[in-house]
């Protein structure tokens, strides 16, 4: 489902399990916001929301409700 509220950026509601596909990846409280921490390659990430190039989800065994950029994630979230 895609939502586009007058003047708002487009969001997508979805759910996927992805894995970090780079040596070090930052996770944030908001897209492009302050870095909360870093995880390594292979970290599981259950996504349930997307805003532009950012995915929101829960790190397996860790922080919940954090944002990660698609470029640090493997398929089906990243390239």
Backbone as CSV, one residue per row, in Angstrom:
resi,resn,N_x,N_y,N_z,CA_x,CA_y,CA_z,C_x,C_y,C_z
1,UNK,0.845,-1.162,0.000,0.000,0.000,0.000,0.895,1.230,0.000
2,UNK,0.584,2.185,-0.848,1.342,3.433,-0.903,0.451,4.568,-0.436
3,UNK,1.020,5.417,0.393,0.295,6.575,0.886,0.966,7.828,0.361
4,UNK,0.203,8.762,-0.133,0.773,10.037,-0.546,-0.181,11.119,-0.085
5,UNK,0.092,11.694,1.065,-0.739,12.734,1.633,-0.232,14.071,1.139
6,UNK,-1.133,14.960,0.803,-0.787,16.260,0.217,0.539,16.801,0.742
7,UNK,1.523,16.849,-0.119,2.821,17.401,0.228,3.749,16.442,0.957
8,UNK,3.275,15.265,1.343,4.103,14.305,2.081,4.896,13.443,1.106
9,UNK,6.023,12.945,1.556,6.779,12.008,0.731,6.034,10.691,0.686
10,UNK,6.287,9.924,-0.341,5.592,8.656,-0.520,6.141,7.596,0.419
11,UNK,5.249,6.886,1.082,5.648,5.793,1.960,5.033,4.504,1.446
12,UNK,5.666,3.410,1.762,5.174,2.100,1.387,5.100,1.250,2.639
13,UNK,3.983,0.594,2.849,3.841,-0.324,3.969,4.067,-1.723,3.419
14,UNK,5.065,-2.429,3.953,5.423,-3.748,3.474,6.138,-4.499,4.582
15,UNK,6.419,-5.771,4.356,7.179,-6.543,5.341,8.110,-7.505,4.610
16,UNK,9.375,-7.471,4.963,10.389,-8.357,4.401,11.457,-8.608,5.449
17,UNK,12.143,-9.724,5.306,13.330,-9.983,6.106,14.534,-9.784,5.197
18,UNK,15.450,-8.934,5.625,16.647,-8.608,4.855,17.870,-8.827,5.739
19,UNK,19.034,-8.766,5.113,20.288,-8.892,5.848,21.215,-7.762,5.449
20,UNK,22.005,-7.285,6.403,23.008,-6.266,6.120,24.035,-6.884,5.172
21,UNK,24.373,-6.136,4.109,25.238,-6.660,3.059,26.539,-5.865,2.919
22,UNK,26.910,-5.124,3.959,28.175,-4.382,3.980,28.872,-4.668,5.310
23,UNK,30.159,-4.359,5.382,30.927,-4.661,6.594,30.379,-3.938,7.826
24,UNK,29.994,-2.663,7.672,29.448,-1.871,8.778,28.282,-1.041,8.261
25,UNK,27.162,-1.085,8.977,25.976,-0.328,8.575,25.406,0.416,9.774
26,UNK,25.084,1.679,9.577,24.490,2.494,10.637,22.977,2.298,10.671
27,UNK,22.412,2.366,11.867,20.958,2.419,11.992,20.597,3.676,12.767
28,UNK,19.394,4.214,12.455,19.009,5.537,12.944,17.581,5.534,13.480
29,UNK,17.239,6.527,14.273,15.872,6.669,14.789,14.940,7.229,13.717
30,UNK,15.462,8.090,12.829,14.683,8.664,11.729,15.524,8.573,10.454
31,UNK,14.898,8.573,9.274,15.673,8.532,8.026,16.644,9.699,7.937
32,UNK,17.939,9.385,7.801,18.967,10.417,7.713,19.271,11.110,9.027
33,UNK,18.670,10.646,10.115,18.854,11.275,11.424,20.123,10.830,12.129
34,UNK,20.166,11.106,13.412,21.323,10.776,14.246,21.542,9.263,14.270
35,UNK,22.798,8.852,14.154,23.155,7.433,14.183,23.018,6.911,15.612
36,UNK,22.269,5.813,15.761,22.100,5.178,17.073,23.142,4.097,17.320
37,UNK,23.581,3.458,16.246,24.537,2.368,16.394,24.934,1.806,15.045
38,UNK,25.760,0.777,15.090,26.292,0.147,13.884,26.183,-1.368,14.024
39,UNK,25.871,-2.030,12.916,25.832,-3.497,12.883,26.686,-3.977,11.723
40,UNK,27.003,-5.264,11.717,27.868,-5.831,10.696,27.142,-6.689,9.677
41,UNK,27.895,-7.098,8.660,27.380,-7.944,7.593,26.685,-9.190,8.167
42,UNK,25.523,-9.514,7.616,24.789,-10.691,8.031,23.727,-10.433,9.085
43,UNK,23.714,-9.231,9.681,22.697,-8.895,10.680,21.318,-8.943,10.040
44,UNK,20.395,-9.661,10.664,19.022,-9.731,10.179,18.242,-8.476,10.517
45,UNK,17.325,-8.106,9.617,16.547,-6.884,9.763,15.152,-7.139,9.209
46,UNK,14.145,-7.144,10.088,12.759,-7.344,9.663,12.152,-5.974,9.373
47,UNK,11.851,-5.713,8.095,11.328,-4.412,7.697,9.811,-4.434,7.664
48,UNK,9.199,-3.288,7.963,7.744,-3.174,7.888,7.279,-1.817,7.405
49,UNK,8.202,-0.961,6.971,7.828,0.345,6.453,8.953,0.846,5.559
50,UNK,8.616,1.678,4.582,9.616,2.270,3.704,9.243,3.711,3.431
51,UNK,10.237,4.574,3.446,10.066,5.981,3.100,11.200,6.351,2.161
52,UNK,10.865,6.579,0.906,11.881,6.853,-0.113,12.911,5.722,-0.114
53,UNK,14.195,6.014,0.127,15.254,4.998,0.088,15.560,4.391,1.457
54,UNK,14.696,4.608,2.429,14.919,4.153,3.803,13.906,3.095,4.206
55,UNK,14.393,2.094,4.938,13.532,1.028,5.469,13.477,1.130,6.987
56,UNK,12.276,0.955,7.535,12.098,0.921,8.992,11.828,-0.516,9.398
57,UNK,12.436,-0.925,10.514,12.212,-2.284,10.977,12.895,-2.563,12.297
58,UNK,12.979,-3.858,12.585,13.560,-4.340,13.838,14.803,-5.166,13.539
59,UNK,15.900,-4.851,14.217,17.109,-5.661,14.105,16.883,-6.965,14.860
60,UNK,17.215,-8.079,14.244,17.038,-9.366,14.911,17.865,-9.378,16.197
61,UNK,17.215,-9.584,17.329,17.901,-9.639,18.611,18.398,-8.295,19.115
62,UNK,17.868,-7.201,18.555,18.374,-5.892,18.952,17.323,-4.798,18.909
63,UNK,17.756,-3.620,18.515,16.905,-2.431,18.484,15.677,-2.636,17.602
64,UNK,14.585,-1.981,18.020,13.331,-2.054,17.269,12.956,-0.661,16.777
65,UNK,12.280,-0.617,15.627,11.803,0.654,15.102,12.901,1.578,14.611
66,UNK,13.938,1.003,14.004,15.048,1.814,13.505,15.000,1.887,11.981
67,UNK,15.724,2.837,11.416,15.762,3.051,9.972,17.146,2.720,9.435
68,UNK,17.158,2.068,8.245,18.405,1.768,7.543,18.221,2.114,6.066
69,UNK,19.290,2.603,5.439,19.256,2.955,4.027,19.343,1.688,3.178
70,UNK,18.632,1.687,2.046,18.592,0.490,1.192,19.976,0.044,0.745
71,UNK,20.931,0.976,0.596,22.246,0.657,0.037,23.077,-0.265,0.930
72,UNK,22.702,-0.431,2.194,23.459,-1.318,3.096,22.781,-2.675,3.248
73,UNK,21.643,-2.870,2.581,20.864,-4.101,2.727,20.935,-4.949,1.465
74,UNK,20.914,-6.264,1.660,20.864,-7.183,0.524,19.419,-7.428,0.113
75,UNK,19.213,-8.211,-0.958,17.858,-8.525,-1.421,17.046,-9.162,-0.314
76,UNK,15.766,-8.914,-0.277,14.953,-8.207,-1.266,14.903,-6.691,-1.056
77,UNK,15.598,-6.167,-0.064,15.504,-4.732,0.230,16.498,-3.914,-0.594
78,UNK,17.724,-4.375,-0.688,18.759,-3.648,-1.426,19.068,-4.328,-2.740
79,UNK,20.199,-3.941,-3.332,20.602,-4.540,-4.611,21.304,-5.852,-4.413
